[in-house]
Amino acid sequence: MSGVRAIFADRVLTVPNVLSVIRLVGVPVFVWLLLVEHAYGWAFALLVASGVTDFLDGKLARLLDQSSRLGALLDPFVDRLYVVTTLVAFVVDGLIPWWIAVVLIGRDLVLTLTLGIYRRRDLDPPEVIYLGKAATFALMSALPWVLAGRMDWPLAGFGHAFGWAFLIWGTAVYVWTGLLYLGKAVAVARAIPAVPQRRP
């Protein structure tokens, strides 16, 4: 039975993985719609669709028992790519100030560097903090509404206010959870010695 599970875990062509690939293809399309065509309505729709498919691929992976190693890597990679790309595109288009993008992207870069602490000790990365997932959800919800505030439609005022409220809250919690992750990494580095590297 364990062999069957291992083979299944290595599957590539699954519904969740297809959704993640579709979201990945949508990244350059979003940049083109926003910065080249200035088609804010279509860019907004694509951001919303990305959020919906992000929610669905996790649910479907559990519902259809189609979890895979590729999916475990691809899904968070696409999430981060979408957030970083959207933030940079928003700064270029003048939708948000540059320092917000620097804070959010800098947080992820710092935590990426801390993964080396766990690798050098043959440890798995820390478990995901639920509050961090809530912050990511807030940010992914805020960005489409910030964009909606630029669109010419009756809910532009609401979109602007709602989007910025979520963006401020999400940024604050995102930074806070980043500090928690950083604290865990520092504690591990102090308490557990690194495993000596094997010489070839």
Backbone torsions as a table, in degrees:
resi	resn	phi	psi	omega
1	MET	NA	-38.2	-179.9
2	SER	-64.7	-34.0	177.7
3	GLY	-65.6	-39.6	177.6
4	VAL	-62.9	-42.6	179.7
5	ARG	-64.6	-38.8	179.7
6	ALA	-64.6	-42.1	178.4
7	ILE	-64.0	-42.1	-179.5
8	PHE	-64.9	-36.5	-178.7
9	ALA	-65.9	-24.2	-178.4
10	ASP	-90.2	4.2	-179.3
11	ARG	-62.9	144.7	-180.0
12	VAL	-105.7	-46.7	-175.6
13	LEU	-85.4	86.9	175.8
14	THR	-126.9	161.3	-179.9
15	VAL	-60.3	-47.3	178.4
16	PRO	-59.8	-39.4	-179.9
17	ASN	-67.7	-37.1	176.8
18	VAL	-62.4	-42.5	178.6
19	LEU	-63.0	-39.8	178.9
20	SER	-64.9	-39.6	178.4
21	VAL	-65.6	-39.9	177.7
22	ILE	-60.9	-42.8	177.8
23	ARG	-63.6	-38.3	178.9
24	LEU	-63.0	-42.9	177.8
25	VAL	-64.4	-30.1	-178.5
26	GLY	-70.8	-16.4	-177.8
27	VAL	-61.6	-56.1	179.2
28	PRO	-66.0	-29.9	177.7
29	VAL	-63.7	-41.8	178.6
30	PHE	-61.1	-45.8	179.9
31	VAL	-60.3	-42.4	179.7
32	TRP	-64.2	-43.4	-179.8
33	LEU	-63.9	-41.0	-174.7
34	LEU	-78.6	-49.2	-170.4
35	LEU	-93.1	-25.4	-178.6
36	VAL	-98.8	-53.3	-177.2
37	GLU	-86.6	-19.1	-174.3
38	HIS	53.0	37.0	178.5
39	ALA	-90.5	79.6	-173.3
40	TYR	-62.8	-36.3	-180.0
41	GLY	-63.1	-46.3	179.0
42	TRP	-68.4	-38.1	177.2
43	ALA	-64.0	-40.3	176.2
44	PHE	-61.0	-46.0	-179.7
45	ALA	-61.5	-38.5	-179.1
46	LEU	-69.1	-38.3	177.0
47	LEU	-63.5	-43.0	178.9
48	VAL	-63.6	-43.5	179.2
49	ALA	-61.9	-37.6	178.2
50	SER	-64.0	-42.1	178.1
51	GLY	-63.7	-40.1	179.9
52	VAL	-65.9	-45.0	-179.4
53	THR	-68.4	-31.2	176.0
54	ASP	-63.5	-40.8	177.5
55	PHE	-67.1	-40.6	-175.2
56	LEU	-71.0	-38.9	-174.2
57	ASP	-65.3	-35.2	175.9
58	GLY	-67.9	-42.5	179.0
59	LYS	-64.7	-44.1	-178.0
60	LEU	-68.1	-33.9	178.0
61	ALA	-59.6	-39.8	178.6
62	ARG	-78.7	-41.1	-176.5
63	LEU	-66.6	-41.6	-177.8
64	LEU	-93.6	1.2	-177.4
65	ASP	55.4	48.5	-178.4
66	GLN	-117.9	33.6	173.9
67	SER	-66.5	145.3	-179.1
68	SER	-149.8	160.4	178.2
69	ARG	-65.2	-38.5	177.9
70	LEU	-62.1	-43.8	179.8
71	GLY	-62.5	-37.9	179.9
72	ALA	-64.2	-27.0	177.6
73	LEU	-91.7	-41.1	-172.8
74	LEU	-70.6	-43.4	-175.3
75	ASP	-60.7	-53.1	178.2
76	PRO	-65.6	-30.8	177.7
77	PHE	-63.6	-45.6	179.3
78	VAL	-65.8	-38.9	177.1
79	ASP	-56.2	-51.2	-178.0
80	ARG	-65.5	-40.4	-179.6
81	LEU	-62.7	-42.4	179.3
82	TYR	-63.5	-44.3	-178.8
83	VAL	-64.3	-47.9	-178.6
84	VAL	-63.2	-46.4	-179.6
85	THR	-62.2	-43.0	-179.6
86	THR	-64.6	-42.9	179.4
87	LEU	-61.6	-47.2	179.9
88	VAL	-62.8	-43.2	179.4
89	ALA	-63.9	-38.4	178.6
90	PHE	-65.2	-38.9	177.9
91	VAL	-64.6	-45.2	180.0
92	VAL	-61.1	-38.3	-178.4
93	ASP	-83.6	-5.7	178.6
94	GLY	81.9	17.6	-178.7
95	LEU	-79.5	-31.8	178.7
96	ILE	-136.9	156.1	176.9
97	PRO	-72.4	154.3	-174.8
98	TRP	-63.1	-31.1	-173.7
99	TRP	-68.0	-28.6	177.0
100	ILE	-64.7	-44.6	178.2
101	ALA	-62.6	-40.8	-179.8
102	VAL	-63.4	-42.8	-179.9
103	VAL	-63.5	-47.9	-176.2
104	LEU	-69.1	-45.1	179.8
105	ILE	-69.6	-39.0	178.4
106	GLY	-61.4	-37.2	178.2
107	ARG	-59.6	-45.6	-179.2
108	ASP	-68.3	-36.8	178.9
109	LEU	-64.6	-42.1	179.3
110	VAL	-63.1	-44.7	-179.0
111	LEU	-68.6	-30.9	175.7
112	THR	-63.0	-38.9	179.0
113	LEU	-65.8	-31.5	-178.8
114	THR	-71.6	-15.7	179.2
115	LEU	-61.7	-27.5	177.3
116	GLY	-61.7	-30.1	177.8
117	ILE	-61.4	-43.1	-179.5
118	TYR	-72.3	-39.3	-179.7
119	ARG	-63.2	-40.6	-178.8
120	ARG	-68.5	-11.8	178.8
121	ARG	-113.7	13.0	-179.1
122	ASP	53.1	40.3	179.3
123	LEU	-112.3	151.1	173.4
124	ASP	-73.2	153.2	174.6
125	PRO	-59.1	158.3	-178.4
126	PRO	-63.9	152.5	177.3
127	GLU	-63.6	149.2	-178.4
128	VAL	-66.6	132.2	175.6
129	ILE	-80.7	127.5	-176.7
130	TYR	-57.9	-38.4	179.6
131	LEU	-63.0	-32.2	176.8
132	GLY	-66.7	-38.8	176.9
133	LYS	-64.6	-37.7	178.0
134	ALA	-64.9	-38.5	178.8
135	ALA	-65.9	-42.2	177.6
136	THR	-61.5	-42.3	177.7
137	PHE	-62.1	-41.0	179.6
138	ALA	-62.9	-42.3	179.9
139	LEU	-66.3	-43.1	-179.6
140	MET	-69.3	-23.4	174.7
141	SER	-81.8	-34.2	-175.9
142	ALA	-69.9	-41.4	-173.0
143	LEU	-60.6	-44.7	176.6
144	PRO	-61.8	-35.9	-178.7
145	TRP	-73.8	-32.4	172.6
146	VAL	-61.2	-41.8	177.0
147	LEU	-65.7	-37.5	179.3
148	ALA	-63.3	-27.7	177.8
149	GLY	-68.6	-16.8	177.8
150	ARG	-89.5	-16.5	-175.5
151	MET	-76.4	155.1	178.7
152	ASP	-91.4	85.9	179.5
153	TRP	-155.8	165.6	-173.0
154	PRO	-61.4	-26.3	-176.7
155	LEU	-95.8	17.8	-178.4
156	ALA	-61.3	-43.0	179.8
157	GLY	-63.8	-43.8	178.2
158	PHE	-64.4	-43.6	-179.5
159	GLY	-60.0	-42.1	179.4
160	HIS	-62.3	-49.6	-177.7
161	ALA	-66.4	-46.8	-178.2
162	PHE	-64.4	-44.2	-179.2
163	GLY	-62.3	-44.2	-178.6
164	TRP	-70.9	-33.3	175.9
165	ALA	-62.1	-45.9	178.9
166	PHE	-67.3	-37.6	-178.9
167	LEU	-65.0	-43.6	179.8
168	ILE	-66.2	-46.2	-180.0
169	TRP	-64.3	-46.7	-178.9
170	GLY	-62.1	-40.1	179.3
171	THR	-64.0	-44.1	-179.4
172	ALA	-62.2	-45.5	-179.0
173	VAL	-70.9	-35.9	178.9
174	TYR	-61.6	-43.3	178.6
175	VAL	-67.5	-42.2	-179.5
176	TRP	-60.9	-46.6	179.1
177	THR	-67.6	-30.2	174.6
178	GLY	-62.1	-39.9	176.8
179	LEU	-65.7	-35.5	177.4
180	LEU	-65.1	-44.9	176.8
181	TYR	-61.1	-42.2	-179.7
182	LEU	-63.5	-40.7	177.5
183	GLY	-61.5	-40.0	177.4
184	LYS	-62.6	-43.1	-179.1
185	ALA	-63.9	-41.6	178.9
186	VAL	-64.4	-41.1	179.1
187	ALA	-63.1	-41.1	178.4
188	VAL	-65.0	-42.9	-179.3
189	ALA	-62.2	-34.7	-179.5
190	ARG	-80.1	-33.4	-172.1
191	ALA	-91.2	-28.4	-173.2
192	ILE	-120.6	123.5	178.4
193	PRO	-71.5	151.3	178.5
194	ALA	-70.1	147.4	178.0
195	VAL	-76.9	130.1	178.9
196	PRO	-58.9	137.4	179.2
197	GLN	-73.5	138.0	180.0
198	ARG	-78.0	133.2	177.7
199	ARG	-83.4	138.8	179.9
200	PRO	-66.2	NA	NA
